[in-house]
Amino acid sequence: MTEPHASPSDDDVAGSDTDDVTDTPDRSSTATHDSRQEQHHRSPLASQALALLERARTESGVHAGALCLCVSIGLVLAWVHWLGLVAGGAAVGLVSPTRTRAILGGVAFGLLALGAFALTLGETTRVVLEMTPVVYATGASAVGLAVLGSLSRVVL
C-alpha cells in the first residue's frame, strides 16, 4: 500500500531540531545586515536628517528648541487650515523620544490650539461655550486631529 503523503524521516526530524536552534541567530543577523544595507542606500541628506532627528529626540536642549519650533509652526498652520492640527501633531510626535510621549504631546498640542482659539474669540467665548453640541465637536476634533498626526511617531 502506498500512503498519500510521505512521513518525515528520522534524519529530517533530527535536522529540524538543530535547524530551529541555529535558525534564530541567522534571522537576527540577517535583520542587522538588512538595516545596514538600508543605511548604505540612503542619501547623505536623508542620513543627516535622521541624525538630526535622533539628536532632537535624545538631547534635552535640542529637544526643547525643536519642540518650540514645531508647536509654533503647527499653530500657524492650524490658524490657516484645520489640517495644520494634523501637521502640528505630527511635528510634535516626530521630535518626541517615545511613542507614549508623542501621543501625550499630540494631546497637549491639540489643547494648546484649542486654548489659542478660545483666546481669539474674546468676549464671545461664553456664547460659544453655550453651543454645546458644536463645542464638543470642536474640542474633540482639535485633540483628535493632533493625536492622529502624532501617530506618525509610530512609523518613524
C-alpha positions as CSV (number, residue, x, y, z in Angstrom):
1,M,0.0,0.0,0.0
2,T,1.1,3.5,-0.7
3,E,0.5,6.3,1.7
4,P,-0.9,9.5,0.3
5,H,1.8,11.6,1.8
6,A,5.2,10.7,3.0
7,S,6.1,11.0,6.6
8,P,9.3,12.7,7.6
9,S,12.3,10.5,8.1
10,D,14.3,10.4,11.3
11,D,17.0,12.5,9.7
12,D,14.5,15.2,8.8
13,V,13.1,15.3,12.4
14,A,16.5,15.4,14.0
15,G,17.7,18.0,11.5
16,S,14.7,20.2,12.2
17,D,15.5,20.4,15.9
18,T,19.0,21.7,15.2
19,D,17.7,24.0,12.4
20,D,15.4,25.7,14.8
21,V,18.2,26.3,17.3
22,T,20.6,27.6,14.7
23,D,18.0,29.5,12.7
24,T,17.3,32.2,15.3
25,P,20.8,33.8,15.2
26,D,20.7,33.8,11.4
27,R,17.4,35.8,11.4
28,S,18.7,38.4,13.7
29,S,22.0,38.7,11.8
30,T,20.0,39.0,8.5
31,A,17.9,41.8,10.0
32,T,21.0,43.6,11.1
33,H,22.5,43.1,7.7
34,D,19.3,44.4,6.0
35,S,19.3,47.6,8.2
36,R,23.0,48.2,7.3
37,Q,22.1,47.9,3.6
38,E,19.3,50.3,4.0
39,Q,21.7,52.8,5.6
40,H,24.1,52.3,2.7
41,H,21.3,53.2,0.2
42,R,20.2,56.4,2.0
43,S,21.2,59.7,0.5
44,P,23.6,61.8,2.6
45,L,20.8,64.3,3.1
46,A,18.4,61.6,4.5
47,S,21.2,60.4,6.8
48,Q,21.8,63.9,8.1
49,A,18.1,64.5,8.6
50,L,17.7,61.2,10.6
51,A,20.8,62.1,12.6
52,L,19.4,65.5,13.5
53,L,16.0,63.9,14.3
54,E,17.7,61.4,16.7
55,R,19.6,64.3,18.3
56,A,16.4,66.2,18.8
57,R,14.9,63.2,20.5
58,T,17.8,62.5,22.8
59,E,19.4,65.8,23.8
60,S,17.2,67.9,26.1
61,G,18.3,71.3,24.9
62,V,17.9,70.5,21.3
63,H,14.6,68.7,22.1
64,A,13.2,71.9,23.8
65,G,14.1,74.1,20.8
66,A,12.7,71.6,18.3
67,L,9.5,71.2,20.3
68,C,9.0,75.0,20.5
69,L,9.6,75.3,16.7
70,C,7.2,72.5,15.9
71,V,4.5,73.9,18.2
72,S,4.8,77.4,16.7
73,I,4.8,76.2,13.1
74,G,1.9,73.9,13.9
75,L,-0.2,76.7,15.5
76,V,0.4,78.9,12.4
77,L,-0.6,76.1,10.1
78,A,-3.7,75.3,12.3
79,W,-4.7,79.0,12.1
80,V,-4.7,78.8,8.3
81,H,-6.4,75.4,7.9
82,W,-7.6,72.5,10.1
83,L,-5.0,70.1,8.6
84,G,-2.5,72.2,10.5
85,L,-3.7,70.4,13.6
86,V,-2.5,67.1,12.0
87,A,0.7,68.6,10.8
88,G,1.4,70.2,14.2
89,G,0.7,66.9,15.9
90,A,2.9,65.1,13.5
91,A,5.8,67.5,14.1
92,V,5.4,67.3,17.8
93,G,5.3,63.5,17.6
94,L,8.4,63.2,15.4
95,V,10.6,65.0,17.9
96,S,9.3,63.0,20.8
97,P,11.6,60.4,22.3
98,T,9.0,57.7,22.8
99,R,5.6,56.8,21.3
100,T,3.8,57.5,24.5
101,R,5.3,60.9,24.8
102,A,4.4,61.5,21.2
103,I,0.7,60.8,21.8
104,L,0.7,62.9,25.0
105,G,2.4,65.7,23.1
106,G,-0.3,65.5,20.4
107,V,-3.0,65.8,23.2
108,A,-1.1,68.8,24.6
109,F,-0.7,70.4,21.2
110,G,-4.5,70.0,20.5
111,L,-5.4,71.5,23.8
112,L,-3.0,74.4,23.2
113,A,-4.5,75.0,19.8
114,L,-8.0,74.9,21.3
115,G,-6.9,77.4,24.0
116,A,-5.4,79.7,21.4
117,F,-8.7,79.5,19.5
118,A,-10.7,80.3,22.7
119,L,-8.5,83.4,23.3
120,T,-9.1,84.7,19.8
121,L,-12.9,84.7,20.5
122,G,-12.6,87.4,23.0
123,E,-15.9,88.4,24.7
124,T,-17.9,85.9,22.7
125,T,-16.2,82.9,24.4
126,R,-19.1,82.5,26.8
127,V,-21.7,82.5,24.0
128,V,-19.6,79.9,22.1
129,L,-19.3,77.6,25.2
130,E,-23.1,77.6,25.4
131,M,-23.4,76.0,22.0
132,T,-22.9,72.5,23.5
133,P,-23.0,70.1,20.5
134,V,-20.8,72.2,18.4
135,V,-18.3,72.8,21.2
136,Y,-18.0,69.1,21.8
137,A,-17.2,68.5,18.1
138,T,-14.7,71.4,18.1
139,G,-12.8,70.1,21.2
140,A,-12.8,66.5,20.1
141,S,-11.5,67.4,16.6
142,A,-8.8,69.7,17.9
143,V,-7.4,67.0,20.2
144,G,-8.2,64.1,17.9
145,L,-6.6,65.5,14.8
146,A,-3.5,66.4,16.7
147,V,-3.2,62.9,18.2
148,L,-3.8,61.5,14.7
149,G,-0.8,63.5,13.5
150,S,1.3,62.4,16.5
151,L,0.9,58.8,15.5
152,S,3.5,59.5,12.8
153,R,6.0,58.7,15.6
154,V,4.9,55.0,15.3
155,V,6.1,54.9,11.7
156,L,9.5,56.7,12.3
